[in-house]
Amino acid sequence: MFRSLNKEINKTPLEDWIARKIGLQAEELTREALERYQLAQIRKTIAWVKEKSSFYREKFRAVEPESITDFSLFSKLPFTFPQDIRQNPQRLVCTGQRDIARIVTLNSSGTTGQPKRIYFTPEDQQLTIDFFDIGMRNLVGPGDRVLILLPWRQPGSVGDLLRAGLERLGAEAILFGPVSEAKEAVQTALKSKANSLVGIPTHVLAMARSQKGKLLSGSLKSVLLSTDYVPRSICQALESIWGCQVFNHYGMTEMGLGGGVQCAALAGYHLREADLYFEIIDPESGQVLDEGETGEVVFTTLTRVGMPLIRYRTGDLSRFIPTKCLCGTVLRSMEVVKSRIAGQIKLQNHSLSIAEIDEVLFLFDEIVDYQARIDRDSGRDCLYIDIKTSENTLVSRDKDLEYRLGQALRRVPAIQKEFPLNNQIVIITSGNSVPFSRGTGKRSIIDNRLNSG
């Protein structure tokens, strides 16, 4: 336990788990020991994919695994891109089809893009269950009741694997699924006596800001937000309404659903470093950046059997935090991911991200979700914000909501500079009847300018 500012913060349980996974006692784990293990696993993974994957056999034709003696040499290897998976995913698979337990299809955000298909063996899925078991110990323990607001009906889905991890640690999983009606989700939480929630940020916010949302205050001790980027403004709202701790999880299907989770210090994610090796690179040059510099997150699987990925470019933007976490762990801390490279909308002289709009709009108690789009109107770029309000909000009685939202949006520098005229920002208040975020896809600004001629 690490003491700081008279507050004791438990060390992340991931540290002891990772030590055991690499064959060490907890007190023996050091950065040097962990990096030796990672480098050895990288060599094993390269040897495995060269033998089993036609894609990597061709890509690494001139690479001898034993020649990768340090990370600087590893950083010279070519990247794996999302389009590599889209074009022919089976060329990346390293086992027979009968060894595959689950195939996850990820549809492209574009209208004509091919989907990505990610393949997992039972052993690969067991690794995720192990991570969920240990990672959730930051939030809950034996006897706790956790409401899962994620997809769970398909065997091997994220909710199903989370259920297995929770049951292993002695907690009870209450399966609900993504929230379409906030009132129903709140009633389920109350009836089941849940004291922890795991869900999508805007879905959980809709629960908290619903008519009966405050009834959960005092009964919830923790919330874990996942699948989409987590605005600090949403965390603050949940902490204020429910008086609980709000944790962030980072993961994507390609990395096996689980990548990292915050500890009780609620700073950066601690990473699943026995199963994944992370790098931060310059998105333009591809060069590995120094600790503390912001760039694109790249990962390599270290223990995956069915579909290993080497130097996979995620498109997410983050950095390694150079200071030691208050929990005292030797594990790295990666800053909470706020946006994607593809999510940066280029305007005339500035870029605008969904994260910048999030931090403004979610400060309003009336708002639980929104859609943002940029379109051309009379030869000018216009920003349209379609607002979904909470159940508590009667829009007809709040005539100045649109005005207040517009004023707040103009505090974002890019919006202030690129949309100077009042009629270039259009606020549309849809009420609370239509849920914009129905699934687990990441929210983004829709750019319709190419379609507007």
C-alpha positions as CSV (number, residue, x, y, z in Angstrom):
1,M,0.0,0.0,0.0
2,F,1.3,3.4,-1.0
3,R,0.6,6.4,1.2
4,S,0.3,9.9,-0.3
5,L,-1.3,13.1,1.0
6,N,-2.6,11.1,4.0
7,K,-4.6,8.8,1.7
8,E,-3.8,5.1,1.3
9,I,-4.1,3.8,-2.2
10,N,-3.9,0.1,-2.8
11,K,-1.4,-1.1,-5.4
12,T,-3.0,-2.4,-8.6
13,P,-3.7,-6.1,-8.3
14,L,-2.4,-6.5,-11.9
15,E,1.2,-6.3,-10.5
16,D,1.1,-9.5,-8.4
17,W,-0.8,-11.3,-11.2
18,I,1.7,-10.3,-13.9
19,A,4.6,-11.3,-11.6
20,R,3.0,-14.8,-11.2
21,K,2.4,-15.1,-15.0
22,I,6.1,-14.5,-15.8
23,G,7.3,-16.9,-13.0
24,L,8.3,-14.4,-10.3
25,Q,7.4,-13.6,-6.7
26,A,5.6,-10.2,-6.4
27,E,8.7,-8.6,-4.7
28,E,10.9,-9.8,-7.6
29,L,9.0,-7.9,-10.3
30,T,11.0,-5.1,-11.8
31,R,10.8,-3.2,-15.0
32,E,14.0,-4.9,-16.2
33,A,12.6,-8.4,-15.4
34,L,9.3,-7.6,-17.1
35,E,11.0,-6.2,-20.2
36,R,13.2,-9.3,-20.5
37,Y,10.1,-11.5,-20.4
38,Q,8.4,-9.3,-23.0
39,L,11.4,-9.4,-25.4
40,A,11.5,-13.2,-25.0
41,Q,7.8,-13.5,-25.8
42,I,8.2,-11.2,-28.8
43,R,10.8,-13.6,-30.2
44,K,8.5,-16.6,-29.5
45,T,5.6,-14.8,-31.2
46,I,7.6,-13.9,-34.3
47,A,8.7,-17.6,-34.6
48,W,5.1,-18.8,-34.2
49,V,3.6,-16.5,-36.8
50,K,6.4,-17.1,-39.3
51,E,5.6,-20.8,-39.0
52,K,1.8,-20.6,-39.0
53,S,0.7,-17.4,-40.7
54,S,1.1,-16.9,-44.4
55,F,0.7,-13.2,-43.9
56,Y,3.6,-12.9,-41.4
57,R,5.7,-15.5,-43.1
58,E,5.8,-13.2,-46.1
59,K,6.0,-10.0,-44.1
60,F,8.9,-11.2,-41.9
61,R,10.7,-13.3,-44.6
62,A,14.0,-11.6,-43.7
63,V,13.5,-11.5,-39.9
64,E,15.2,-14.0,-37.7
65,P,13.4,-14.1,-34.3
66,E,16.6,-14.5,-32.3
67,S,18.1,-11.4,-33.9
68,I,15.5,-9.2,-32.0
69,T,17.8,-8.7,-29.0
70,D,16.4,-5.3,-27.9
71,F,13.3,-3.1,-28.3
72,S,15.1,-0.7,-30.7
73,L,15.6,-3.6,-33.1
74,F,12.0,-4.7,-32.7
75,S,10.8,-1.1,-33.5
76,K,12.3,-1.5,-37.0
77,L,9.8,-4.3,-37.9
78,P,6.9,-3.3,-40.1
79,F,3.5,-2.4,-38.7
80,T,0.3,-4.4,-39.0
81,F,-2.6,-2.2,-40.1
82,P,-6.4,-2.6,-39.8
83,Q,-6.7,-3.0,-43.5
84,D,-4.4,-6.1,-43.3
85,I,-7.1,-7.8,-41.2
86,R,-9.9,-6.6,-43.5
87,Q,-8.3,-7.8,-46.7
88,N,-7.7,-11.4,-45.8
89,P,-8.0,-12.2,-42.0
90,Q,-7.5,-15.9,-42.4
91,R,-3.9,-15.3,-43.6
92,L,-3.2,-14.0,-40.1
93,V,-4.8,-17.0,-38.3
94,C,-2.2,-19.5,-36.9
95,T,-4.5,-22.4,-36.0
96,G,-7.0,-24.7,-37.8
97,Q,-10.6,-23.6,-37.9
98,R,-11.7,-26.3,-35.5
99,D,-9.4,-24.6,-32.9
100,I,-11.2,-21.3,-33.2
101,A,-13.9,-20.8,-30.5
102,R,-15.1,-17.3,-31.5
103,I,-14.9,-15.0,-34.5
104,V,-15.8,-11.4,-33.9
105,T,-16.9,-9.3,-36.9
106,L,-16.2,-5.6,-36.6
107,N,-18.0,-3.5,-39.3
108,S,-16.2,-0.6,-40.8
109,S,-17.4,2.9,-40.0
110,G,-17.4,3.7,-43.7
111,T,-20.3,2.7,-46.0
112,T,-18.2,0.4,-48.3
113,G,-15.4,-0.7,-46.0
114,Q,-14.8,-4.4,-45.4
115,P,-15.4,-5.7,-41.9
116,K,-12.6,-6.9,-39.7
117,R,-12.8,-10.5,-38.4
118,I,-10.8,-11.3,-35.3
119,Y,-10.3,-15.0,-34.4
120,F,-9.9,-16.4,-30.8
121,T,-9.1,-19.9,-29.5
122,P,-10.5,-21.0,-26.1
123,E,-7.0,-20.3,-24.7
124,D,-7.1,-16.8,-26.0
125,Q,-10.5,-16.2,-24.4
126,Q,-9.2,-17.6,-21.1
127,L,-6.5,-15.0,-21.1
128,T,-9.2,-12.3,-21.3
129,I,-11.2,-13.9,-18.4
130,D,-8.0,-14.0,-16.3
131,F,-7.5,-10.2,-17.0
132,F,-11.2,-9.4,-16.2
133,D,-10.9,-11.4,-12.9
134,I,-7.8,-9.5,-11.7
135,G,-8.7,-6.1,-13.2
136,M,-12.1,-6.0,-11.7
137,R,-10.5,-6.4,-8.2
138,N,-9.8,-2.7,-8.4
139,L,-13.5,-2.1,-8.1
140,V,-15.2,-5.1,-6.4
141,G,-14.6,-8.2,-4.3
142,P,-16.3,-11.4,-3.2
143,G,-20.0,-10.9,-2.5
144,D,-20.4,-7.8,-4.6
145,R,-23.1,-7.6,-7.2
146,V,-22.2,-6.1,-10.6
147,L,-24.7,-5.0,-13.2
148,I,-23.2,-5.6,-16.7
149,L,-24.5,-3.1,-19.2
150,L,-22.6,-4.6,-22.2
151,P,-23.5,-7.3,-24.8
152,W,-23.5,-10.7,-23.2
153,R,-25.9,-13.1,-25.1
154,Q,-23.3,-14.5,-27.5
155,P,-20.8,-17.0,-25.8
156,G,-17.5,-15.4,-25.7
157,S,-18.9,-11.8,-26.0
158,V,-17.4,-9.1,-23.7
159,G,-20.3,-9.4,-21.2
160,D,-20.1,-13.2,-21.1
161,L,-16.3,-13.1,-20.5
162,L,-16.7,-10.4,-17.9
163,R,-19.4,-12.6,-16.1
164,A,-16.9,-15.5,-16.0
165,G,-14.2,-13.3,-14.6
166,L,-16.5,-11.9,-11.9
167,E,-17.7,-15.3,-10.9
168,R,-14.1,-16.5,-10.5
169,L,-13.3,-13.7,-8.0
170,G,-16.5,-14.4,-6.1
171,A,-18.7,-11.5,-7.3
172,E,-22.2,-12.0,-8.8
173,A,-22.8,-10.8,-12.3
174,I,-26.2,-9.4,-13.2
175,L,-26.6,-9.5,-17.0
176,F,-28.6,-6.7,-18.6
177,G,-26.9,-5.5,-21.8
178,P,-26.5,-2.1,-23.5
179,V,-29.0,0.5,-22.1
180,S,-31.8,1.6,-24.4
181,E,-34.2,2.7,-21.6
182,A,-32.5,4.3,-18.7
183,K,-35.5,3.9,-16.4
184,E,-35.5,0.1,-16.9
185,A,-31.8,-0.1,-16.2
186,V,-32.1,1.9,-13.0
187,Q,-35.0,-0.3,-11.9
188,T,-32.9,-3.4,-12.5
189,A,-30.0,-2.0,-10.5
190,L,-32.3,-1.2,-7.6
191,K,-34.2,-4.5,-7.7
192,S,-31.0,-6.6,-7.9
193,K,-29.2,-4.6,-5.2
194,A,-26.3,-4.0,-7.5
195,N,-23.4,-2.1,-5.9
196,S,-21.3,-1.8,-9.0
197,L,-21.9,-1.1,-12.7
198,V,-19.9,-1.8,-15.9
199,G,-21.2,0.0,-19.0
200,I,-20.9,2.5,-21.9
201,P,-20.2,6.1,-20.7
202,T,-23.3,7.8,-22.2
203,H,-25.5,4.8,-21.2
204,V,-24.5,5.1,-17.6
205,L,-24.8,8.9,-17.7
206,A,-28.4,8.5,-19.0
207,M,-29.1,6.3,-15.9
208,A,-27.6,8.8,-13.5
209,R,-29.5,11.7,-15.0
210,S,-32.9,9.9,-15.3
211,Q,-35.8,10.6,-13.1
212,K,-35.0,7.8,-10.6
213,G,-31.2,7.9,-11.1
214,K,-30.5,9.5,-7.8
215,L,-32.0,6.5,-6.0
216,L,-28.8,4.6,-6.7
217,S,-26.8,7.2,-4.6
218,G,-25.3,5.5,-1.6
219,S,-25.8,2.0,-3.0
220,L,-23.1,2.1,-5.7
221,K,-19.5,1.9,-4.7
222,S,-17.9,1.8,-8.1
223,V,-18.6,2.2,-11.8
224,L,-16.4,1.0,-14.7
225,L,-16.8,2.8,-18.0
226,S,-15.6,1.0,-21.2
227,T,-16.0,0.5,-25.0
228,D,-15.9,4.3,-25.8
229,Y,-13.7,7.2,-24.8
230,V,-14.6,8.5,-21.4
231,P,-15.0,12.3,-21.0
232,R,-13.8,13.6,-17.6
233,S,-17.1,15.6,-17.5
234,I,-19.0,12.3,-17.4
235,C,-16.8,10.9,-14.6
236,Q,-17.4,14.1,-12.6
237,A,-21.2,13.9,-13.1
238,L,-21.4,10.2,-12.0
239,E,-19.1,10.9,-9.0
240,S,-21.3,13.9,-8.0
241,I,-24.7,12.1,-8.4
242,W,-23.8,8.7,-7.0
243,G,-20.9,9.4,-4.7
244,C,-18.9,6.5,-6.1
245,Q,-15.5,5.9,-7.7
246,V,-15.5,5.9,-11.5
247,F,-12.9,3.8,-13.3
248,N,-11.8,3.7,-16.9
249,H,-11.0,0.6,-18.9
250,Y,-9.1,0.5,-22.2
251,G,-9.4,-2.3,-24.6
252,M,-10.4,-3.2,-28.2
253,T,-11.4,-6.5,-29.8
254,E,-8.1,-6.7,-31.6
255,M,-6.2,-6.8,-28.3
256,G,-8.5,-9.4,-26.8
257,L,-11.0,-6.9,-25.4
258,G,-8.9,-6.1,-22.3
259,G,-5.9,-3.8,-22.5
260,G,-5.6,-1.8,-19.3
261,V,-7.6,-0.5,-16.3
262,Q,-7.2,2.3,-13.8
263,C,-6.2,1.6,-10.2
264,A,-7.6,3.4,-7.1
265,A,-5.4,6.4,-7.9
266,L,-7.7,7.0,-10.9
267,A,-4.8,8.2,-13.1
268,G,-3.7,6.4,-16.2
269,Y,-4.4,2.8,-17.2
270,H,-2.1,0.0,-15.9
271,L,-1.6,-2.3,-18.8
272,R,-1.9,-6.0,-19.3
273,E,1.9,-6.2,-19.8
274,A,2.4,-10.0,-19.6
275,D,0.0,-10.4,-22.6
276,L,0.6,-7.2,-24.5
277,Y,3.5,-5.0,-25.4
278,F,2.6,-1.4,-26.0
279,E,4.5,1.4,-27.9
280,I,3.6,5.0,-28.6
281,I,4.7,6.2,-32.1
282,D,4.7,9.3,-34.2
283,P,1.7,8.8,-36.5
284,E,3.5,10.4,-39.4
285,S,7.0,9.0,-39.2
286,G,6.3,5.7,-37.4
287,Q,9.2,6.4,-35.0
288,V,8.8,5.3,-31.4
289,L,8.3,8.4,-29.1
290,D,10.0,9.1,-25.8
291,E,8.0,8.5,-22.6
292,G,5.7,11.4,-22.0
293,E,5.2,12.3,-25.7
294,T,1.7,11.9,-27.2
295,G,1.3,9.7,-30.3
296,E,-0.5,6.6,-31.7
297,V,-0.9,3.5,-29.5
298,V,0.6,0.4,-31.1
299,F,0.5,-3.1,-29.5
300,T,1.9,-6.5,-30.0
301,T,0.2,-9.7,-28.5
302,L,2.6,-11.8,-26.5
303,T,0.5,-14.8,-25.6
304,R,-2.2,-15.0,-28.3
305,V,-2.4,-18.3,-30.2
306,G,-5.2,-18.0,-32.7
307,M,-4.5,-14.6,-34.3
308,P,-1.4,-12.9,-32.9
309,L,-0.9,-9.3,-34.0
310,I,2.6,-7.7,-34.2
311,R,2.9,-3.9,-34.0
312,Y,-0.8,-3.3,-34.7
313,R,-1.7,0.3,-35.2
314,T,-4.8,1.2,-33.2
315,G,-5.4,4.8,-34.3
316,D,-5.8,5.8,-30.6
317,L,-3.9,8.7,-29.2
318,S,-2.2,8.6,-25.8
319,R,1.2,8.7,-24.0
320,F,3.0,6.9,-21.3
321,I,2.9,8.9,-18.1
322,P,6.5,9.5,-17.0
323,T,5.9,9.9,-13.3
324,K,5.3,6.9,-11.0
325,C,1.7,6.1,-10.1
326,L,0.6,6.9,-6.6
327,C,-0.2,3.2,-6.1
328,G,3.5,2.5,-6.3
329,T,3.4,-0.1,-9.0
330,V,6.3,-0.9,-11.4
331,L,3.8,-1.2,-14.2
332,R,3.5,1.5,-16.8
333,S,0.7,4.0,-16.8
334,M,-0.8,5.1,-20.1
335,E,-2.8,8.3,-20.1
336,V,-6.6,7.9,-20.6
337,V,-7.3,7.8,-24.3
338,K,-9.4,10.7,-25.5
339,S,-9.6,10.4,-29.2
340,R,-8.5,8.7,-32.4
341,I,-6.4,10.0,-35.3
342,A,-9.4,9.4,-37.6
343,G,-11.6,11.3,-35.2
344,Q,-9.8,14.6,-35.7
345,I,-12.0,16.5,-38.2
346,K,-9.9,18.9,-40.2
347,L,-11.4,22.4,-40.7
348,Q,-9.9,25.3,-42.6
349,N,-7.1,26.2,-40.1
350,H,-7.8,23.9,-37.1
351,S,-8.8,20.4,-36.1
352,L,-11.7,19.5,-33.9
353,S,-12.3,16.2,-32.0
354,I,-15.3,14.7,-30.3
355,A,-13.4,14.9,-27.0
356,E,-13.3,18.7,-27.1
357,I,-17.1,18.8,-27.5
358,D,-17.7,16.1,-24.9
359,E,-15.9,18.1,-22.2
360,V,-18.2,21.1,-22.9
361,L,-21.6,19.5,-23.4
362,F,-21.6,16.8,-20.8
363,L,-21.2,19.5,-18.1
364,F,-24.9,20.3,-18.7
365,D,-27.2,18.3,-16.4
366,E,-29.8,18.2,-19.2
367,I,-27.6,16.2,-21.7
368,V,-27.0,12.5,-21.8
369,D,-25.9,12.1,-25.4
370,Y,-25.6,14.0,-28.7
371,Q,-24.6,13.7,-32.3
372,A,-22.3,16.2,-33.9
373,R,-21.9,16.7,-37.6
374,I,-20.3,19.2,-40.0
375,D,-22.0,20.1,-43.2
376,R,-21.8,22.7,-45.9
377,D,-24.6,25.3,-46.1
378,S,-24.5,28.3,-48.4
379,G,-20.8,27.8,-49.0
380,R,-19.9,27.8,-45.3
381,D,-19.1,25.0,-42.9
382,C,-21.8,24.6,-40.2
383,L,-21.7,22.6,-37.0
384,Y,-24.9,20.8,-36.1
385,I,-25.3,19.4,-32.6
386,D,-28.3,17.1,-32.1
387,I,-29.0,16.8,-28.4
388,K,-30.6,14.0,-26.5
389,T,-31.8,15.2,-23.1
390,S,-32.4,13.4,-19.9
391,E,-35.7,12.2,-18.7
392,N,-35.7,15.0,-16.2
393,T,-35.6,17.7,-18.8
394,L,-38.7,19.4,-20.2
395,V,-37.3,21.2,-23.2
396,S,-40.4,23.3,-23.7
397,R,-39.8,24.9,-20.3
398,D,-36.1,25.7,-21.0
399,K,-36.2,28.2,-23.7
400,D,-32.6,29.3,-23.3
401,L,-30.9,25.8,-23.4
402,E,-29.9,26.2,-27.0
403,Y,-28.5,29.6,-26.3
404,R,-26.5,28.4,-23.3
405,L,-25.2,25.4,-25.3
406,G,-24.1,27.6,-28.2
407,Q,-22.2,29.9,-25.8
408,A,-20.5,27.0,-24.2
409,L,-19.4,25.5,-27.5
410,R,-17.8,28.8,-28.5
411,R,-15.3,28.3,-25.6
412,V,-13.7,25.5,-27.7
413,P,-11.0,27.4,-29.6
414,A,-11.4,25.6,-32.9
415,I,-15.2,26.2,-32.9
416,Q,-14.7,29.9,-31.9
417,K,-12.3,30.4,-34.8
418,E,-13.9,28.2,-37.5
419,F,-17.6,29.0,-36.9
420,P,-17.6,32.7,-36.1
421,L,-21.2,33.4,-37.1
422,N,-24.2,32.6,-34.9
423,N,-26.0,30.7,-37.7
424,Q,-22.9,28.4,-38.2
425,I,-23.7,26.6,-35.0
426,V,-27.1,24.8,-35.1
427,I,-28.4,23.2,-31.9
428,I,-31.2,20.7,-32.4
429,T,-32.9,19.4,-29.2
430,S,-34.5,16.0,-29.9
431,G,-35.7,15.4,-26.3
432,N,-35.2,12.0,-24.8
433,S,-37.1,9.6,-27.1
434,V,-34.3,8.5,-29.4
435,P,-31.1,6.8,-28.1
436,F,-28.2,7.8,-30.3
437,S,-25.7,5.4,-28.9
438,R,-27.3,2.0,-29.3
439,G,-24.3,-0.3,-29.3
440,T,-20.6,-0.4,-28.4
441,G,-19.3,1.7,-31.3
442,K,-17.2,4.7,-30.6
443,R,-18.8,8.1,-31.1
444,S,-17.4,10.5,-33.6
445,I,-18.1,13.7,-35.5
446,I,-19.9,13.0,-38.8
447,D,-18.3,14.9,-41.7
448,N,-20.9,15.4,-44.5
449,R,-19.0,18.0,-46.4
450,L,-17.8,15.5,-49.1
451,N,-21.4,14.5,-49.8
452,S,-22.7,18.0,-50.0
453,G,-21.1,19.0,-53.2
